[in-house]
Amino acid sequence: MATRLAAPPRPRVRPMWLRRVVAALAVAFTIGVPLRAALPTAPRGPDTPVSAPIQPRRALAAAVLDGRVYASGGWSGEATQLATVEVRDPASGRWRASPPLTVARSQHGMVAADGRLWVVGGWSASAGLVPAVEAWRPDALAWTTVTHLPTPRREPAVAVLGRSIVVAGGFNGINDGDMEGYSDRVEAYDLDSRQWRTLAPLPTPRRGLTMVAVGDMLYALDGFAGDGGYLNRVERYDPRADRWTTLDWSITPRTWAASVVVDGAILLIGGYNRDGALGLVERINPATGVVCNPPPLHLPRAWLAAVAVPDGVLTLGGEEATRIGGVVEMAMAACVTTR
């Protein structure tokens, strides 16, 4: 069982807007109710740059292995999560079925390491929090369970740092109103020893965050912190010191965003906050913290996935204004405005 974490301090009285947000999130996080009622209308223009769509789903994960983009899991609005895995042909842009996950799940992470895809964490309607960590090679007929996450949770951030798969934050509460479920836990799976170890905890317990590795550092960004609401918190992890440092970056508060690294810069894409689903794209220079804005997404989305490809950043699926979608849109990484 997951170890419960101490709840963050609570104010005596929540502001009315925050009480409404927490109530809405409690509904949205359940498997049966999408966000569409809360999201603003986002018209889609005829010039939207998309390739062939994927199966409609939100809270999916994506990664690139051997030049091919894979999309796994998620939730389509039906009663259960998906085990679906799709792979994109880089020449035609079309998607085809790949071997499905052993455990259907959403709100999980996926990374490529050691010539394999790895799926970590998440939620299953049949199993609850999913401890099984699955891996797959392109020459394999099926996914296999390689290890188990010591602290099962949904909505964690997952990234590869050196020879380790690092899992940070997330939610392991009994229900969405459980303030002790917001996790600061950070665990790393060593690809050589095949053992887990516990790293220094996040300074800010949170769910719905995102995380990337730049050089030999990890960056945990954004998320939702219960009584704290939507976050624009940035915390950097130094593996040599086993320490997180809070950085003062002027990014937009949000949760359920996607992140990628392009030419050494961090891109934060889409997500959700008090304004609804976001098309916002922010590019941050991790050396200076300077933020600028590439063009926004044509279709604002939350709980989407994104991967860097040679001609840009491919954004996949997510929760749109009126539906759970399967749109595949190419986001641009070059900035058009600066701050």
C-alpha positions in Angstrom: 0.0 0.0 0.0 1.1 3.6 -0.7 2.4 5.5 2.3 0.2 8.5 3.0 1.9 11.9 3.1 1.3 14.8 5.4 -1.3 17.2 4.1 -0.2 20.7 3.2 -1.3 23.4 5.5 -5.0 24.4 5.1 -6.3 27.9 5.2 -9.2 28.3 7.7 -11.6 29.2 4.9 -11.2 28.4 1.3 -12.0 31.2 -1.2 -15.3 30.5 -3.0 -13.5 30.2 -6.4 -11.2 27.6 -5.0 -14.0 25.6 -3.4 -15.7 25.5 -6.7 -12.5 24.5 -8.5 -11.8 21.6 -6.0 -15.4 20.4 -6.4 -15.1 20.5 -10.2 -11.8 18.7 -10.1 -13.2 16.0 -7.9 -15.8 15.3 -10.5 -13.4 15.6 -13.4 -10.9 13.2 -11.9 -13.5 10.4 -11.7 -13.5 7.9 -14.5 -17.0 8.7 -15.6 -17.3 12.4 -16.0 -15.3 14.5 -18.5 -14.3 18.1 -18.2 -16.2 19.2 -21.2 -18.9 21.0 -19.2 -16.4 23.2 -17.6 -14.2 24.0 -20.6 -14.8 27.1 -22.8 -15.7 26.8 -26.4 -12.6 26.6 -28.6 -13.4 27.0 -32.3 -11.2 25.0 -34.7 -10.2 26.9 -37.9 -9.7 25.4 -41.3 -6.0 26.0 -41.2 -5.4 23.8 -38.1 -2.2 21.8 -38.8 -3.0 18.2 -38.0 -2.0 14.8 -39.3 -4.1 11.6 -39.1 -5.9 11.5 -35.7 -5.5 8.9 -33.0 -8.3 7.2 -31.1 -10.0 9.9 -29.1 -8.8 9.9 -25.5 -7.6 12.1 -22.7 -5.0 11.4 -19.9 -2.9 9.4 -22.4 0.9 9.2 -22.6 3.3 9.3 -25.5 7.0 8.7 -26.3 9.4 8.3 -29.2 11.3 5.1 -29.8 13.5 4.5 -32.9 12.0 7.5 -34.6 8.4 6.4 -34.2 5.8 8.1 -32.0 3.7 5.8 -29.7 0.5 6.8 -27.8 -0.7 4.6 -24.9 -3.7 4.3 -22.7 -6.0 7.1 -21.7 -9.8 7.4 -21.3 -12.3 7.9 -24.1 -15.4 8.8 -22.1 -16.5 5.2 -21.8 -16.7 3.2 -18.5 -13.1 2.0 -18.4 -9.6 3.1 -19.3 -7.8 2.0 -22.5 -5.1 -0.5 -23.1 -4.8 0.8 -26.6 -1.3 1.6 -28.0 -0.9 3.2 -31.4 2.2 3.9 -33.4 2.6 6.6 -36.1 4.3 6.0 -39.4 6.8 8.8 -39.8 6.4 8.9 -43.6 2.7 8.8 -44.0 1.7 10.3 -40.6 -0.9 7.5 -40.2 -1.5 5.5 -37.1 -1.7 1.7 -36.7 -2.3 -0.6 -33.7 0.6 -1.8 -31.7 0.4 -4.5 -29.0 -1.9 -3.3 -26.2 -0.9 -2.7 -22.6 -1.3 -5.6 -20.2 -3.2 -3.3 -17.7 -5.5 -0.6 -19.2 -4.8 2.7 -17.6 -5.0 6.5 -17.8 -3.2 9.4 -15.9 0.1 7.6 -16.4 3.5 8.3 -17.8 5.5 6.7 -20.7 9.2 7.1 -21.5 11.7 5.4 -23.8 14.8 4.0 -22.3 17.2 1.1 -23.1 15.5 0.4 -26.4 12.1 -0.1 -24.8 9.0 1.8 -23.9 8.1 2.0 -20.2 4.6 2.7 -18.8 4.5 3.9 -15.2 1.7 4.6 -12.7 -1.8 5.6 -13.5 -5.4 4.6 -12.7 -7.5 1.6 -13.8 -11.2 1.3 -13.3 -10.8 -2.4 -12.5 -7.6 -2.2 -10.4 -7.5 1.3 -9.0 -4.0 2.7 -8.7 -1.7 0.7 -11.0 1.6 -0.5 -9.4 2.7 -2.6 -12.4 5.4 -1.0 -14.6 5.2 -2.4 -18.1 7.9 -2.4 -20.8 7.9 -3.4 -24.5 10.5 -3.8 -27.3 9.5 -3.2 -30.9 10.3 -6.9 -31.7 8.0 -8.2 -28.9 4.5 -9.5 -29.3 3.3 -8.2 -25.9 4.1 -5.9 -23.0 5.6 -7.4 -19.9 5.5 -6.4 -16.2 9.1 -5.6 -15.3 8.8 -4.2 -11.8 6.2 -2.5 -9.5 6.1 1.1 -8.5 6.8 1.2 -4.7 4.2 4.0 -4.2 1.4 3.5 -6.8 -0.2 6.8 -7.8 -2.0 8.6 -10.7 -1.0 11.8 -12.4 2.7 11.5 -11.5 5.4 13.1 -13.6 7.8 10.6 -15.2 11.2 11.3 -16.9 14.5 9.6 -17.7 17.6 11.0 -16.0 20.8 9.3 -16.9 20.3 5.5 -16.3 17.2 6.0 -14.1 13.4 6.4 -14.7 12.2 9.0 -12.1 8.6 9.2 -10.9 7.7 12.4 -9.0 4.5 13.6 -7.3 1.0 12.5 -8.2 -2.0 11.4 -6.2 -2.6 8.3 -4.1 -5.6 9.4 -2.0 -8.6 7.3 -1.1 -10.8 9.8 -3.1 -10.3 13.2 -4.7 -11.2 15.0 -1.5 -8.3 13.4 0.4 -5.8 16.2 1.0 -3.2 13.7 2.2 -3.2 12.1 -1.2 -1.2 14.9 -2.8 2.2 13.3 -3.1 5.8 14.7 -2.7 7.2 11.2 -3.2 10.1 10.8 -5.7 11.3 7.4 -6.7 13.9 6.3 -9.2 14.2 2.9 -11.0 17.8 2.1 -11.9 18.0 0.5 -15.3 21.2 -1.4 -14.5 20.6 -2.7 -10.9 16.8 -3.0 -11.6 16.2 -1.6 -8.1 14.2 1.3 -6.8 15.5 4.0 -4.6 13.9 7.0 -2.9 15.1 10.4 -3.8 14.6 13.7 -2.0 10.9 14.7 -1.9 9.4 17.5 -3.9 9.2 20.7 -1.9 5.6 21.0 -3.1 3.3 18.0 -3.0 1.1 18.0 -6.1 -0.7 16.1 -8.8 -1.0 16.8 -12.5 2.5 18.2 -12.8 4.9 17.6 -15.6 8.7 16.9 -15.6 11.6 16.9 -18.0 15.3 16.3 -18.0 17.7 19.0 -19.4 21.3 18.0 -19.2 21.9 16.3 -15.8 19.0 18.1 -14.1 15.3 17.4 -13.7 12.6 20.2 -13.8 9.2 19.6 -12.2 6.7 22.2 -13.4 3.1 23.3 -12.7 0.4 21.0 -11.2 -2.4 21.2 -8.7 -1.9 21.3 -5.0 -5.3 20.9 -3.3 -5.8 23.9 -1.1 -3.1 25.7 -3.1 -5.0 25.5 -6.4 -3.2 25.7 -9.8 0.5 26.1 -9.6 3.3 27.8 -11.5 5.9 26.2 -9.3 9.2 25.2 -10.8 11.6 22.9 -8.9 14.9 21.7 -10.1 16.6 18.5 -9.0 20.3 18.1 -8.7 21.2 14.3 -8.6 24.7 15.0 -7.2 23.3 16.7 -4.1 20.0 14.8 -4.1 18.3 18.2 -3.6 15.4 20.2 -5.1 15.7 23.9 -5.6 12.7 26.2 -6.2 13.1 28.5 -9.1 11.5 31.9 -9.8 10.2 31.5 -13.3 7.3 33.5 -14.7 5.2 30.7 -16.1 1.4 30.4 -16.2 -0.3 28.4 -13.4 -1.9 25.2 -14.8 -2.3 21.5 -14.5 -2.6 18.6 -17.0 -0.1 20.3 -19.4 2.4 18.5 -21.6 6.1 19.3 -21.7 9.0 18.5 -24.1 12.6 19.6 -24.5 13.6 21.2 -27.9 17.1 22.5 -28.5 17.8 22.6 -24.8 14.6 24.7 -24.0 11.6 23.5 -22.1 8.2 23.8 -23.8 5.0 23.8 -21.7 1.9 23.1 -23.8 -1.8 23.3 -23.2 -3.3 22.3 -19.8 -6.1 23.6 -17.6 -6.6 26.4 -15.1 -9.2 28.8 -13.9 -9.6 30.1 -17.5 -10.4 26.6 -18.7 -8.6 24.5 -21.3 -5.4 26.3 -22.6 -3.9 26.6 -26.1 -1.0 28.5 -24.4 2.6 27.4 -25.3 5.5 28.7 -23.2 9.2 28.2 -24.0 11.7 28.6 -21.1 15.4 28.8 -21.3 16.4 26.7 -18.2 19.8 28.5 -17.9 18.2 31.9 -17.4 14.5 31.3 -16.7 13.5 33.7 -19.5 10.1 32.8 -20.9 8.7 33.5 -24.4 5.7 32.3 -26.3 5.5 30.2 -29.5 2.2 30.3 -31.4 -0.7 28.9 -29.3 -2.4 25.6 -30.2 -5.2 26.0 -32.6 -7.3 23.7 -30.4 -7.0 24.4 -26.7 -6.7 21.1 -24.7 -6.1 19.7 -21.3 -4.7 16.2 -20.4 -3.0 16.0 -23.8 0.4 14.3 -24.7 3.3 15.8 -26.6 6.6 14.6 -28.1 9.4 16.4 -29.9 9.8 15.3 -33.6 12.2 16.6 -36.3 9.8 19.2 -37.7 8.2 20.4 -34.4 6.3 19.1 -31.5 3.5 16.7 -32.0 0.5 17.2 -29.6 -1.9 14.3 -29.2 -5.5 13.9 -28.0 -6.8 15.4 -24.8 -9.9 17.1 -23.5 -11.3 19.7 -25.8 -14.1 22.2 -25.2 -16.9 19.9 -26.1 -15.5 16.4 -26.3 -12.6 14.1 -25.7 -10.6 14.3 -28.9 -8.0 12.5 -31.0 -6.6 15.5 -32.8 -2.9 15.4 -33.7 -1.6 19.0 -34.1 2.0 20.1 -34.8 3.0 22.8 -32.4 5.8 25.2 -33.3 8.7 25.7 -30.9 10.0 29.1 -32.2 8.8 32.1 -30.2 6.7 34.9 -31.6 6.5 37.0 -28.5 8.9 37.6 -25.6 8.5 38.9 -22.0 
